[in-house]
Amino acid sequence: MGDRILITGATGFIGSALSQYLLEAGHPVRGAIRASKRIPRREISESANLEWVVLHDHSTERETDEALQGVQIVVHLAARVHVMVDEASDPLHEFRQINCVWTERLAARAAAQGVLRFVYLSSIKVNGEQTIVPFTEQDIPKPQDPYGVSKWEAEQALDRISKQTRMDVVIVRAPLVYGPGVRGNFLQLLNILRRGIPLPLAGIRNQRSFVYLGNLVDALARCVHDPRAAGRTYLVSDGEDLSTPELVRQLSVAMRTNVCLWTCPTSILSWMGQIVGKRAMIDRLVGSLQVNSSKIQTELDWHPPFTVDAGLSETAAWFRARTSIRVVTS
């Protein structure tokens, strides 16, 4: 039997997949959820090696210590993620409270309880928003939004705790994650393609890195048990970058739909985004953001087990099934 692993955000998009992966690998998993009434996904709830604990940003020190009792490794996935319509009066404060303050408090208690390793899922937004050459771990962090700032501050807090204690810290920065269960802008794109809405993206000549859920989970699992990962920061991706129109076309094929792409100058797209308050979203559509993941490949001998085609196909299959179920039950 392997080390006992506490996973925060264990019922989320990434957490449920990672929990299942580690359970199948023989690790006892303790899944942290925000409330005892929240029902875990069925496929990861029927295992003798799985238990559930309530743990969140308002947990007391005693509650946190109880959740950490007997745990050798923590994988911290829970976070305040991108809010599409953020109504907070001070978004940076809200992001800091969850992504930085709680992370630091949890890591400090983990170290005090004798946890050996703390794996933290960060974001490529720590590096920045756009690239001319692919981001690497050696780049000076330049986060540009509250989410990225809070993630970078959390990384710095974890580095301080690691230097003051015997607990290893491993940081994984990921670009946009897609796969079955995806939400946010990627899910919006799937819905647009299902409806056959023409898109003014044919003229975009960018390159963007993504990471399929199965690849990210595999990389996180490697960081959980590989001793060479101690104290390291890694950028991960599928290793197959796509332009925005390439992504749309490949998704369309996987979804078995027809897509109509037409050309609109990027300057006009940016202007339109500014007018409707969607400039950041347009910038992501037209700009490049590439990740160099050679460090984790070299140091940990990790290579993405799934191709982009496989990842997009699995995502499309999930979406088609999800949509058909909704149609039948509506």
Secondary structure, DSSP 8 states (H G I E B T S, - for coil): ----EEEETTTSHHHHHHHHHHHHTT--EEEEES-TT----GGGTS-TTEEEEE--TT--HHHHHHHHTT-SEEEE-------TT---SSHHHHHHIIIIIIHHHHHHHHHHTT--EEEEEEEGGGT-S--SS-B-TTS-----SHHHHHHHHHHHHHHHHHHHSS-EEEEEEE-EEESTT--HHHHHHHHHHHHT--BS-TT----B-EEEHHHHHHHHHHHHH-GGGTT-EEE---S--B-HHHHHHHHHHHHT----B----HHHHHHHHHHTT-HHHHHHHHS-B-B--HHHHHHH----SS-HHHHHHHHHHHHHHHHHHHHHH-
